[in-house]
Amino acid sequence: MQDLNRLLALVAVAETGSISAAAARLGYTPPALSQQMAKLEREARMPLLVRHRRGARLTAAGELLVQRTREIDEILRTAELELMQFQDMSGGHLRIGSFTTGGIHLLPPVLAELRGRHPGIAISMQEFEPPEGYDPLVEGEIDLLLTHSYLHGHQHPVPAGLCSETLLDEELVLVAEAGHPLMSDDSPLHWSELAGVALISGRPGLANREALEALFSSRSMAPPLVAFETSNYSVACALASSGVGAACVPRMAADASPAPISTRRFASPALHRTVSLLWRSSDNTPLLRTARRMLQKAFAQAPGDHRPVPDPVPPGPPSEGLHRRPDTPVGSERGS
């Protein structure tokens, strides 16, 4: 019988494309994770990975094992969630902080299910656009924080005493009205084509604006021409639909836009945002555990073009194995 933690590590290798990238995600050194993969192959009695100069790819047996591991992991997550309905959580109060699109597209069904199973609990929510939200969580004003960071953007340190769990990695796309000149072609858009184009973005200092400016700078382009500022992606889509500009928005927001828009993917380097859930390491009540499991499941089933990411595991010697979804505190070095 293969060890589940090693199987989940194999999934990470499959999703990242290399031992080193998977090790970085899981908090292990590449040699330690390589030893775990070798042990898994001995247990399976056949090769599961083919190493090559740029990383590793799965063999047919490895692909089958990854598929079955994902199915097993989903069953276990569901079982954990179902078992928690037997715990007494009457009279509890759950205070959640979330960014806008998370509050619009993902939290409502989770909170409705939570209230349906445990009608005695009180739930409140506040909006925090990244990098806001860390201080209220540290100071006990909220219990959970749903936040995000952008590839190419500034990575704000996670304060000590908090646990952090990556939920998904989501692609951003360009949205505009159907007649916009950039929408005449459906091939991936090169960033240089946005030079001088009127854009809709967040105000200076917000994560999405920082990421866009950093990406333009990395391509030796002049700063983006931002014609309209809004922190709400639904508003950005509506403005783009009216023809006043184009916007870079997460796939989730584009797919859910009630305004008629056209979308176009970006050529490499793609712009992504990573969505994370944070909580205080000292808080581990049944209510918080239940809410976290529900959020995990909701993100795993979220529509759109995104890549669910396994939870991080703490470093340790290979002989200890890989531990599944620990609630471990994260220091400030985690977000640097």
BELHU-V75794 format. One record per pair of residues at least 6 apart in sequence whose C-alpha atoms are under 7 Angstrom apart, sorted by sequence separation. I is the first residue (numbers start at 1). J is the second residue. D is the distance in whole Angstrom. If there is no record, write none. Layout:
# BELHU-V75794
I/J/D ; I/J/D
This chain:
# BELHU-V75794
13/19/6 ; 16/22/6 ; 23/29/6 ; 41/47/6 ; 50/56/5 ; 51/57/7 ; 115/121/7 ; 136/142/6 ; 137/143/6 ; 149/155/7 ; 202/208/6 ; 203/209/7 ; 204/210/7 ; 216/222/7 ; 217/223/7 ; 230/236/7 ; 239/245/7 ; 240/246/5 ; 23/30/5 ; 41/48/6 ; 49/56/6 ; 50/57/5 ; 137/144/7 ; 202/209/5 ; 216/223/6 ; 240/247/6 ; 49/57/6 ; 50/58/6 ; 137/145/7 ; 201/209/6 ; 216/224/7 ; 300/308/6 ; 13/22/5 ; 49/58/5 ; 50/59/7 ; 313/322/7 ; 12/22/5 ; 20/30/5 ; 23/33/6 ; 48/58/6 ; 49/59/5 ; 213/223/6 ; 313/323/6 ; 19/30/6 ; 48/59/5 ; 213/224/6 ; 236/247/6 ; 313/324/7 ; 47/59/7 ; 133/145/7 ; 313/325/6 ; 48/61/6 ; 49/62/6 ; 312/325/7 ; 313/326/6 ; 19/33/7 ; 48/62/4 ; 311/325/5 ; 19/34/7 ; 233/249/6 ; 130/147/6 ; 130/148/7 ; 241/259/6 ; 234/253/7 ; 241/260/6 ; 233/253/6 ; 237/257/6 ; 241/261/5 ; 238/259/5 ; 237/259/7 ; 234/257/6 ; 131/156/7 ; 201/226/6 ; 199/225/6 ; 200/226/6 ; 203/229/5 ; 10/37/7 ; 100/127/6 ; 198/225/5 ; 199/226/5 ; 200/227/6 ; 201/228/7 ; 202/229/5 ; 203/230/7 ; 90/118/7 ; 93/121/6 ; 94/122/6 ; 95/123/6 ; 96/124/6 ; 97/125/6 ; 98/126/6 ; 99/127/6 ; 197/225/6 ; 198/226/6 ; 199/227/6 ; 200/228/5 ; 201/229/5 ; 202/230/5 ; 89/118/7 ; 91/120/5 ; 92/121/5 ; 93/122/5 ; 94/123/5 ; 95/124/5 ; 96/125/5 ; 97/126/5 ; 98/127/5 ; 99/128/5 ; 195/224/7 ; 196/225/6 ; 198/227/5 ; 199/228/7 ; 200/229/6 ; 201/230/6 ; 202/231/5 ; 6/36/6 ; 90/120/5 ; 91/121/5 ; 92/122/6 ; 93/123/6 ; 94/124/6 ; 95/125/6 ; 96/126/6 ; 97/127/6 ; 98/128/6 ; 99/129/5 ; 90/121/6 ; 97/128/6 ; 85/117/7 ; 89/121/7 ; 6/40/7 ; 19/55/7 ; 97/133/7 ; 200/236/6 ; 18/55/4 ; 19/56/7 ; 2/40/7 ; 17/55/6 ; 18/56/5 ; 17/56/6 ; 17/57/6 ; 2/43/6 ; 14/57/7 ; 14/58/7 ; 97/142/6 ; 200/245/6 ; 96/142/6 ; 199/245/5 ; 200/246/6 ; 201/247/6 ; 95/142/5 ; 96/143/6 ; 97/144/6 ; 98/145/6 ; 99/146/7 ; 198/245/5 ; 199/246/5 ; 200/247/5 ; 281/328/7 ; 95/143/5 ; 96/144/5 ; 97/145/5 ; 98/146/5 ; 99/147/6 ; 198/246/6 ; 199/247/6 ; 281/329/5 ; 94/143/7 ; 95/144/7 ; 96/145/6 ; 97/146/6 ; 98/147/6 ; 255/304/7 ; 252/303/7 ; 252/304/5 ; 251/304/6 ; 153/207/7 ; 251/305/6 ; 11/66/6 ; 10/66/7 ; 154/210/7 ; 150/207/7 ; 153/210/5 ; 149/207/7 ; 150/208/7 ; 153/211/4 ; 152/211/5 ; 151/211/7 ; 8/69/7 ; 150/211/6 ; 153/214/6 ; 7/69/6 ; 152/214/6 ; 175/237/7 ; 152/215/6 ; 177/240/6 ; 176/240/5 ; 177/241/5 ; 175/240/7 ; 176/241/6 ; 177/242/7 ; 177/243/6 ; 176/243/7 ; 176/245/7 ; 176/246/5 ; 175/246/6 ; 176/247/7 ; 174/246/7 ; 175/247/5 ; 174/247/6 ; 175/248/6 ; 174/248/5 ; 131/206/7 ; 173/248/5 ; 174/249/6 ; 189/264/7 ; 130/206/6 ; 131/207/7 ; 172/248/6 ; 173/249/6 ; 188/264/7 ; 189/265/6 ; 190/266/6 ; 130/207/6 ; 172/249/5 ; 173/250/6 ; 188/265/5 ; 189/266/5 ; 190/267/5 ; 172/250/4 ; 173/251/6 ; 186/264/6 ; 188/266/5 ; 189/267/5 ; 171/250/6 ; 172/251/6 ; 183/262/7 ; 188/267/5 ; 170/250/6 ; 171/251/6 ; 170/251/7 ; 183/264/7 ; 178/261/6 ; 177/261/5 ; 178/262/5 ; 176/261/6 ; 177/262/6 ; 175/261/6 ; 176/262/5 ; 175/262/6 ; 176/263/7 ; 175/263/5 ; 174/263/6 ; 175/264/7 ; 173/263/6 ; 174/264/5 ; 173/264/6 ; 174/265/6 ; 173/265/5 ; 173/266/6 ; 172/271/6 ; 171/271/6 ; 172/272/6 ; 171/272/4 ; 170/272/5 ; 171/273/7 ; 169/272/7 ; 170/273/5 ; 169/273/6 ; 170/274/6 ; 169/274/4 ; 168/274/6 ; 169/275/6 ; 168/275/5 ; 167/275/6 ; 166/275/6 ; 167/276/5 ; 166/276/4 ; 167/277/7 ; 165/276/5 ; 166/277/6 ; 164/276/7 ; 165/277/5 ; 164/277/6 ; 165/278/6 ; 164/278/5 ; 163/278/5 ; 164/279/7 ; 162/278/7 ; 163/279/5 ; 162/279/6 ; 163/280/6 ; 162/280/4 ; 163/281/5 ; 161/280/6 ; 162/281/5 ; 151/271/6 ; 161/281/6 ; 151/272/5 ; 150/272/6 ; 151/273/6 ; 150/273/4 ; 149/273/5 ; 150/274/6 ; 148/273/6 ; 149/274/5 ; 148/274/5 ; 149/275/7 ; 148/275/4 ; 147/275/6 ; 148/276/6 ; 147/276/5 ; 167/296/7 ; 146/276/6 ; 147/277/6 ; 146/277/5 ; 168/299/7 ; 100/232/7 ; 101/233/7 ; 145/277/6 ; 146/278/7 ; 167/299/6 ; 145/278/5 ; 144/278/6 ; 145/279/6 ; 171/305/7 ; 144/279/5 ; 170/305/7 ; 171/306/6 ; 143/279/6 ; 170/306/4 ; 169/306/6 ; 170/307/6 ; 168/306/7 ; 169/307/5 ; 168/307/6 ; 169/308/6 ; 168/308/4 ; 169/309/7 ; 167/308/6 ; 168/309/5 ; 138/280/7 ; 167/309/6 ; 166/309/6 ; 166/311/6 ; 165/311/6 ; 165/312/7 ; 101/253/7 ; 163/327/6 ; 163/328/6 ; 163/329/5 ; 164/330/7 ; 162/329/5 ; 163/330/5 ; 161/329/6 ; 162/330/5 ; 161/330/6 ; 160/330/6 ; 161/331/7 ; 160/331/4 ; 159/331/6 ; 160/332/5 ; 158/331/7 ; 159/332/5 ; 158/332/5 ; 157/332/5 ; 157/333/7 ; 158/334/6 ; 157/334/7 ; 158/335/5 ; 157/335/4 ; 156/335/6 ; 157/336/5 ; 155/335/6 ; 156/336/6 ; 155/336/6 ; 110/294/6 ; 110/295/7 ; 110/298/7 ; 106/298/7 ; 89/286/7 ; 89/287/6 ; 87/286/7 ; 84/290/6 ; 81/290/6 ; 81/293/6 ; 81/294/7 ; 36/318/7 ; 35/318/7 ; 27/312/7 ; 26/312/5 ; 27/313/6 ; 32/318/5 ; 25/312/6 ; 26/313/5 ; 27/314/6 ; 28/315/5 ; 27/315/5 ; 12/310/7 ; 5/321/7 ; 6/322/6 ; 5/322/5 ; 5/323/6 ; 5/324/6
